Amino acid sequence: GDLGYSHPLVASVRAIMETLDIPATVQPSMSELSALLVRDIPSVTLGLTHAEHYNELDETVQIEPLFRGLAQVIATLQVIDQSLATDA
């Protein structure tokens, strides 16, 4: 399953990514995400940085984009927290 672009969590994450100048990538995810979505738990996957040569001996991970990636996580957690406070 997926939430669709109009879900508040997806819209918020896309706005955060736009603010931080992080390009959105939409692709199928083979992760724990599908287990959450199938149980109707709103979920998204956030990328923290860029990497090359996944699962190979010469795999590399870029450090500089990690700072914006962490800012994205913090902002997303704030949105979730505000949403929970509003729903309570």
ZIKARA-V727733 format. One record per backbone hydrogen bond with DSSP energy under -0.5 kcal/mol. CO is the residue of the C=O (numbers start at 0). NH is the residue of the N-H. If there is no record, write none. Layout:
BEGIN
co=CO nh=NH
co=CO nh=NH
END
This chain:
BEGIN
co=3 nh=6
co=6 nh=10
co=7 nh=11
co=8 nh=12
co=9 nh=13
co=10 nh=14
co=11 nh=15
co=12 nh=16
co=13 nh=17
co=14 nh=18
co=15 nh=19
co=16 nh=21
co=17 nh=20
co=20 nh=22
co=24 nh=26
co=27 nh=29
co=28 nh=30
co=30 nh=33
co=30 nh=34
co=31 nh=35
co=32 nh=36
co=33 nh=37
co=35 nh=38
co=35 nh=40
co=36 nh=39
co=39 nh=41
co=47 nh=68
co=49 nh=61
co=51 nh=59
co=52 nh=55
co=55 nh=58
co=59 nh=51
co=62 nh=65
co=63 nh=66
co=63 nh=67
co=64 nh=68
co=65 nh=69
co=66 nh=70
co=67 nh=71
co=68 nh=72
co=69 nh=73
co=70 nh=74
co=71 nh=75
co=72 nh=76
co=73 nh=77
co=74 nh=78
co=75 nh=79
co=76 nh=80
co=77 nh=81
co=78 nh=82
co=79 nh=83
co=80 nh=84
co=81 nh=85
co=82 nh=86
co=83 nh=87
END
